[in-house]
Amino acid sequence: MTLIKSISGIRGTIGGQPGENLTPVDIIKFASAYGQWLKNQSTDRIKVVIGRDARLSGEMVSNLISNTLVGLGIDVIDLGLSTTPTVEIAVPKESAAGGIIVTASHNPIQWNALKLLNEKGEFLSASDGKEIIDLAEAANIDYSEVLELGTIQKADEYIDLHIEDILALPLVNVEAIKKTNFKVAIDAVNSTGGIAIPKLLRALGVSQIEELYCDPSGRFPHNPEPLPEHLTDICNLIRTASYDVGFVVDPDVDRLAIIDEQGDFIGEEYTLVLIADYVLSHTPGAVVSNMSSSAALGTIAEKYGELRYDSAVGEVNVVEKMKEVSAVIGGEGNGGIIYPELHYGRDSLVGIALFLSYLASSKQKVSELKAAAPPSFIAKHKIELTPALDADQLLDNLKEVFKDEKLNTEDGLKIIFGTEWAHIRKSNTEPIIRIYTESDTEEKANKIFEMVKQQIADLSL
């Protein structure tokens, strides 16, 4: 079992021993440190927004966090079942000092996490995260006396407010979507997307909605990471009926996968590529994605005379680079769309609205939009970390093996072979090493992976 502290928050498996897993002791420890960190920055009364996905441990974790913050004299706005982007939007609307999202994103059911936000509703920087971890380890926490305890206020309107903000965006073409009369299938993996996405689609004028796994029970019907091998049910559904598009999200609704009208998964990378094509056709500006994302996004940018910039992996790194270059669209190749016109956070709801606007205005099918996009295939593999595997030493050794190639060491090791590449890095969210490779065909991308895999095997002997 595992406890991981990174720029993606405090993440671990439920149960087991404190310090080794995400136990109640650890939840209180890190919630206390976050609350103390906020208090250290202000003498004013502090407010924090909390929301959670539907996973089974969510209510327990959320209650522990809320009451810990109350014990620190902090007022809590509890959104209950919500989405990651909804909590991010709620923080500045509430003039809160920060926010906590109780979700382990795409991780399986035994996992949960505390995703920590600043006063802008954005993920903390690495330096801020380190301060909180140091506070937790030092246990230098000043809890409040009884007359200074915080309060808990429930707020269940924020998904509706989130949708209202999306509908107000100039590039969300509600009239075109209504006129097209789309038939849409969705898979919300029995989490909070099952609450938010049907509401969004109805607000956009979509009346024909097939809701697959939209009961927010937290009992995931399949692996919750929206990868093709996990999405056979919705793909088969679309193949046996007549749908214009299918949408799949992860449990906290910040990753969006798209299924075409033939029931084929178009690839997580193409979520950002296609939506960027639509945004850039109306709005000039740079685009940003992390260095594990497809080069096809750069081709789309070039089409409009714009630049694509890379960042290290991690939403906070993408957002930092987007602000630096004033990007109009950005995200990650895992289906994460960041549209700063709304907010600086990965948001599947705005992704769905923008994609349906693109689909309606183009008067094409999803498969036709994909066919017209730059050809790309990314092979995504991983290696489990074990005590015997020193990831840092492995990366150093690989640098020596590939020293004659173009290398980028900003985040792990990216090896660039002309228009192809391999990216090897430690995960921020799981005890694994990720190996991504890209070429213009699946066969070529997998061939690069097999070559890298063999080098790793040889180095491990």
Buried (B, 14 or more C-beta within 10 A) or exposed (E): BBBBBBBBBBBBBBEBEBEEBBBBEBBBBBBBBBBBBBBEEEEEEBBBBBBBBBBBBBBBBBBBBBBBBBBBBBBBBBBBBBBBBBBBBBBBBBEBBBBBBBBBBBBBBBBBBBBBBBBBBBBBBBEBBEBBBEBBEEEEBEBBEEEEBBEBEEBEEBBBBBBEBBEEBEBBBBEBBBEBEBBBBBBBBBBBBBBBBBBBBEBBBBEEBBBBBBBBBBBBBBBBBBBBEBBEBBBEBBEEEEBBBBBBBBBBBBBBBBBBBEBBBBBBBBBBBBBBBBBBBEBEBBBBBBBBBBBBBBBBBEEBEBEBBBBBBBBBBBBBBBBEBEBBBBBBBBBBBBBBBBBBBBBBBBBBBBBBBBBBBBEBBBBBBBEEBBEBBBBBBEBEBEEEEEBEEBBEBBBEBBEEBEEBEEBBBBBBBEEBBBBBBBBBBBEBBBBBBBBBEEEBBBBBBEEBBEBBEEBEE
